[in-house]
């Protein structure tokens, strides 16, 4: 499956990083800078549709996108995604 970090995320949220990466293909995705959690590095959030609406946290390391966390979106996050 990948790194230990990815296995931990999969156990915790049931979303693997291979699936989570697909949110970047969603042309309707919402991305924003996460100023609250950007203490030691800049973190970003993307909410996008894969097979369901996902909430993914990532950071940039040079030209590389490093996924930090992935889970199903909450009801509130789904409303944001669908524009309600």
N, C-alpha and C positions, 0 to 999 in steps of 0.2 A: 504494500500500500504506500510506502514512502517513509518519511521521517517519523520519529517517535511523536513529534508534535502533531503531525497530521493524524496519526492513529488515535491520539488522545482526543483531538477535536471530533473525529468520527465517532468515537465511543460516547462522547459527551452530547453531541448534537445530531449525529446520524448523517452528516453531510461531509463527503470527502472533498479534498481540495481539487481533484480532477473535475468533479461536478461543479464546485464553486467557481472555478475559472470561467465557466460558461456564461456567467452574468455579464462579462465584458462584451459578449456578442449581442446582448439585448440593446437594440437601438433606443428603447424607451427607459433604459436604466437611469437611476438617480445617483449621482456621486457628490460627495461633499467632504470637506476637510473636517476632521474630528479634533477640534481644539481642546476639548476636555481631556482626551487620552493621549495627546501629543506631547508628552513630557520629555521622554528621552529620544524620540524620533517622530517625524511627521506621520500621522496615521490618517487614513481616508476610509470612508464608508461607501459602499456601493449597494444599492437595493435594485435587484433585477429579477426577471423571470427566466427560469430554466425549465423545470417541470412544475415548479411552484415558485412563489416569491421568496427569494433568499436575501439575507442580510450578511454581507461579507465585509470584513475589515482587512485592510492591507496597507503596506508601506512600500516605498520605492527604495531600492538599493542600487543606485546608479541607474542603469537602463532596465533593471530586473524588478518585476512586481513580486513581492513576497507576501503571500497570504498569511494572515495571523489567525483569523477566526471565521467560521462560516456556520450559519444556522438558518432555520426557517424564520421568516419575518413574523413579527408580532402583528396583532390585529391593527394596531396604530400604524405600524410601518407599512402594512398592506394598504391602508387608507391613503397614506402619503403616495405610495407607488401608483395607485389607481386614481389619484387626483381628487380625493374626497376629503 
